Amino acid sequence: MATKVMMEALSPTMEEGRLVKWLKNVGDVIKTGDTLAEVETDKAIMELVARGDGVLRARLVEEDTVSPVGVTIGVIAGPDEDISALVSGAGGAGGAAATATATADSRGVAERAENSKEKEVVVSASPAAPRENNEVVVSASPAAPRENSEVVVSASSAAPREHVVEAPAAAAGPVRSSPLARRIASERGIAIDQVAGSGPNGRVIRRDIEAAATAAHVSVSVAAPAAATTAAPAPAAPSVATKPTAASAPSMVIDGDFKDVALTQIRKTIARRLSESIGPVPTFYLTSEIDMTKVTELREQMVAAGDQFKVSVNDIVMKAVAIALSRHPECNAHWMTDHIRYFSRVHLGMAVATDDGLIVPVITDAHTKGLGQIGREARELAKRARERKLTPAEYTGSTFSVSNLGMFGIDQFTAIINPPEAGIMAIGSMETKPIWMNGAFVPRQRMRITMSCDHRVIDGAVGAKFLQTVRQLLESPMMMLF
């Protein structure tokens, strides 16, 4: 029985995914649980696994393509099973236009089992999804990968099957192309009707334009106007568009004066989440300057005791915030539109900068963990975040967040709340200042922290008391032991 390969919601907040790389080719035998592809979600790059057994009969979505959750991107079925109706009913650009390709693939699988010699596979267009101009896709070499071996032949009934492959017929009407391809072609001054389309049914897509821009000459179009077709001799074989060398990189348009880089899934999520926060959320800010001298001394003592006791200043700050949240649950809360949810457990999010943007892994039950455990988990989560290997359980469920830019020399800043959380703590850098103590100026380590508060949940006095507790814990870190 045929199984659809769907773009799955690989994270709780995922609405669409970018297919980074296919790990299986059409014709490969698939077992349930096999990894089919790598998909970029709004947080990380995840593996898409098979939900059925059979043969990968069709890949309906190309690499570096963004598809909404729920869209069919491939089909797993038996070698001889008819999947034309299943493919034609698939959504997106790989729907009806991919039916003939999928049919050719399935027949190629069957013929390879009978005869290993290289030969031409001829098929008819499926009645459920006819190709325009009666064109069908065939494999020039069954043993070669599909994306590098497809050519187009005429399906005229007058031509015997053994006839030589003809050049593609001219298509009536405008050239099929994606909006992005048209925009890039216009920006680069490329005639889109002179570019060979490698998309479904000869559609010109982004990678075709990028290949044409770097090629020494412009490829002949499979849908050139009739006048140009008659004036120029037909090529012996249609050209094949070059695939991008790095599908995992975002698409890019380079001009002499600027560079346009397509949004990654994580950057799209950041933009959406921040727009949901800074506008609708009534935010106010509380800043406090803390004496961090004793924290610095504590950390130096722990580092001197051995690597197993090594922690950072940020680890100590997060521990203090977690304890303060457990004592002030009115700040450890979510705004839920029609009610406020107060948490008895502290799941502390820590903002981590990656090449693709900001992500917030979560230290669960941070109020119950010692400094050493918080430090180890923080380092491991930060490493996995930068490698895009976090699981959904590791970056969801935070009840409050901490963002630290002190290591970049930032004295003070205001962080944007991550809804539905009610607050976030921004940590600045430490600096040595002369402080008047006991009748004399003495050097002390000082650090500013700023709390962003959702006024719908946290009142000014409530936030001030919370910050007061954080300050007491950091200025007397031995209190964190009780």
Secondary structure in CASP SS format (residue, H / E / C, confidence):
PFRMAT SS
TARGET T0000
AUTHOR 0000-0000-0000
METHOD secondary structure of the structure
MODEL  1
M C 1.00
A C 1.00
T E 1.00
K E 1.00
V E 1.00
M E 1.00
M C 1.00
E C 1.00
A C 1.00
L C 1.00
S C 1.00
P C 1.00
T C 1.00
M C 1.00
E C 1.00
E E 1.00
G E 1.00
R E 1.00
L E 1.00
V E 1.00
K E 1.00
W E 1.00
L C 1.00
K C 1.00
N C 1.00
V C 1.00
G C 1.00
D C 1.00
V E 1.00
I E 1.00
K C 1.00
T C 1.00
G C 1.00
D C 1.00
T E 1.00
L E 1.00
A E 1.00
E E 1.00
V E 1.00
E E 1.00
T C 1.00
D C 1.00
K C 1.00
A C 1.00
I E 1.00
M E 1.00
E E 1.00
L E 1.00
V E 1.00
A C 1.00
R C 1.00
G C 1.00
D C 1.00
G E 1.00
V E 1.00
L E 1.00
R E 1.00
A E 1.00
R E 1.00
L C 1.00
V C 1.00
E C 1.00
E C 1.00
D C 1.00
T E 1.00
V E 1.00
S E 1.00
P E 1.00
V C 1.00
G C 1.00
V C 1.00
T E 1.00
I E 1.00
G E 1.00
V E 1.00
I E 1.00
A E 1.00
G C 1.00
P C 1.00
D C 1.00
E C 1.00
D C 1.00
I C 1.00
S H 1.00
A H 1.00
L H 1.00
V H 1.00
S H 1.00
G C 1.00
A C 1.00
G C 1.00
G C 1.00
A C 1.00
G C 1.00
G C 1.00
A H 1.00
A H 1.00
A H 1.00
T H 1.00
A H 1.00
T H 1.00
A H 1.00
T H 1.00
A H 1.00
D H 1.00
S H 1.00
R H 1.00
G H 1.00
V H 1.00
A H 1.00
E H 1.00
R H 1.00
A H 1.00
E H 1.00
N C 1.00
S C 1.00
K C 1.00
E C 1.00
K C 1.00
E C 1.00
V C 1.00
V C 1.00
V C 1.00
S C 1.00
A C 1.00
S C 1.00
P C 1.00
A C 1.00
A C 1.00
P C 1.00
R C 1.00
E H 1.00
N H 1.00
N H 1.00
E E 1.00
V E 1.00
V E 1.00
V E 1.00
S E 1.00
A C 1.00
S C 1.00
P C 1.00
A C 1.00
A C 1.00
P C 1.00
R H 1.00
E H 1.00
N H 1.00
S C 1.00
E E 1.00
V E 1.00
V E 1.00
V E 1.00
S E 1.00
A C 1.00
S C 1.00
S C 1.00
A C 1.00
A C 1.00
P C 1.00
R C 1.00
E C 1.00
H C 1.00
V C 1.00
V C 1.00
E C 1.00
A C 1.00
P C 1.00
A C 1.00
A C 1.00
A C 1.00
A C 1.00
G C 1.00
P C 1.00
V C 1.00
R C 1.00
S E 1.00
S C 1.00
P H 1.00
L H 1.00
A H 1.00
R H 1.00
R H 1.00
I H 1.00
A H 1.00
S H 1.00
E H 1.00
R H 1.00
G C 1.00
I C 1.00
A C 1.00
I H 1.00
D H 1.00
Q H 1.00
V C 1.00
A C 1.00
G C 1.00
S C 1.00
G C 1.00
P H 1.00
N H 1.00
G H 1.00
R C 1.00
V E 1.00
I C 1.00
R H 1.00
R H 1.00
D H 1.00
I H 1.00
E H 1.00
A H 1.00
A H 1.00
A H 1.00
T H 1.00
A C 1.00
A C 1.00
H C 1.00
V C 1.00
S C 1.00
V C 1.00
S C 1.00
V C 1.00
A C 1.00
A C 1.00
P C 1.00
A H 1.00
A H 1.00
A H 1.00
T H 1.00
T H 1.00
A H 1.00
A C 1.00
P C 1.00
A C 1.00
P C 1.00
A C 1.00
A C 1.00
P C 1.00
S C 1.00
V C 1.00
A C 1.00
T C 1.00
K C 1.00
P C 1.00
T C 1.00
A C 1.00
A C 1.00
S C 1.00
A C 1.00
P C 1.00
S C 1.00
M E 1.00
V E 1.00
I E 1.00
D C 1.00
G C 1.00
D C 1.00
F C 1.00
K E 1.00
D E 1.00
V E 1.00
A C 1.00
L C 1.00
T C 1.00
Q H 1.00
I H 1.00
R H 1.00
K H 1.00
T H 1.00
I H 1.00
A H 1.00
R H 1.00
R H 1.00
L H 1.00
S H 1.00
E H 1.00
S H 1.00
I H 1.00
G C 1.00
P C 1.00
V C 1.00
P C 1.00
T E 1.00
F E 1.00
Y E 1.00
L E 1.00
T E 1.00
S E 1.00
E E 1.00
I E 1.00
D E 1.00
M C 1.00
T H 1.00
K H 1.00
V H 1.00
T H 1.00
E H 1.00
L H 1.00
R H 1.00
E H 1.00
Q H 1.00
M H 1.00
V H 1.00
A H 1.00
A C 1.00
G C 1.00
D H 1.00
Q H 1.00
F H 1.00
K C 1.00
V C 1.00
S C 1.00
V H 1.00
N H 1.00
D H 1.00
I H 1.00
V H 1.00
M H 1.00
K H 1.00
A H 1.00
V H 1.00
A H 1.00
I H 1.00
A H 1.00
L H 1.00
S H 1.00
R H 1.00
H C 1.00
P C 1.00
E C 1.00
C C 1.00
N C 1.00
A E 1.00
H E 1.00
W E 1.00
M C 1.00
T C 1.00
D C 1.00
H C 1.00
I E 1.00
R E 1.00
Y E 1.00
F C 1.00
S C 1.00
R C 1.00
V C 1.00
H C 1.00
L E 1.00
G E 1.00
M E 1.00
A C 1.00
V E 1.00
A E 1.00
T E 1.00
D C 1.00
D C 1.00
G E 1.00
L E 1.00
I E 1.00
V C 1.00
P C 1.00
V E 1.00
I E 1.00
T C 1.00
D C 1.00
A H 1.00
H H 1.00
T H 1.00
K C 1.00
G C 1.00
L H 1.00
G H 1.00
Q H 1.00
I H 1.00
G H 1.00
R H 1.00
E H 1.00
A H 1.00
R H 1.00
E H 1.00
L H 1.00
A H 1.00
K H 1.00
R H 1.00
A H 1.00
R H 1.00
E C 1.00
R C 1.00
K C 1.00
L C 1.00
T C 1.00
P H 1.00
A H 1.00
E H 1.00
Y H 1.00
T C 1.00
G C 1.00
S C 1.00
T C 1.00
F E 1.00
S E 1.00
V E 1.00
S E 1.00
N E 1.00
L C 1.00
G H 1.00
M H 1.00
F H 1.00
G C 1.00
I C 1.00
D C 1.00
Q C 1.00
F C 1.00
T C 1.00
A C 1.00
I C 1.00
I C 1.00
N C 1.00
P C 1.00
P C 1.00
E E 1.00
A C 1.00
G E 1.00
I E 1.00
M E 1.00
A E 1.00
I E 1.00
G E 1.00
S E 1.00
M E 1.00
E E 1.00
T E 1.00
K E 1.00
P E 1.00
I E 1.00
W E 1.00
M E 1.00
N C 1.00
G C 1.00
A E 1.00
F E 1.00
V E 1.00
P E 1.00
R E 1.00
Q E 1.00
R E 1.00
M E 1.00
R E 1.00
I E 1.00
T E 1.00
M E 1.00
S E 1.00
C E 1.00
D E 1.00
H C 1.00
R C 1.00
V C 1.00
I C 1.00
D C 1.00
G H 1.00
A H 1.00
V H 1.00
G H 1.00
A H 1.00
K H 1.00
F H 1.00
L H 1.00
Q H 1.00
T H 1.00
V H 1.00
R H 1.00
Q H 1.00
L H 1.00
L H 1.00
E H 1.00
S C 1.00
P H 1.00
M H 1.00
M H 1.00
M H 1.00
L H 1.00
F C 1.00
END
